[in-house]
Amino acid sequence: MSAPPRIAPSASASASGRPLDGQEVELQEIATGHLRTARSVTVLSPAARSVLTLVVPGTGAPAITCSDGLVTVRTPGGPVSFPLRLDR
């Protein structure tokens, strides 16, 4: 398996793409279906009031923007957007 993915920083973190304090990137066994498992890269985050971790396959440095309540991730396959609510 290739190297673990870079982790996009939060708005308060540096733009290094490295895990935030307390986050870990590990290879773990995950369930892929009934009685089926596979090894996969996982991101473990410590308990927090709110955490948003974006894993973008195919790029080590995805461009991520937040504007007017919308998160846009520029991926190799084109941009993907979704609404972001910070009040939860």
Buried (B, 14 or more C-beta within 10 A) or exposed (E): EEEBBBBBBBEEBEEEBEBBEEBEBEEEEEEEEEEEEEEEBBBEBEEEEEEEEBBBEEBEEBEBEEEEEEBEBBEEEEEEEEEEEEEE
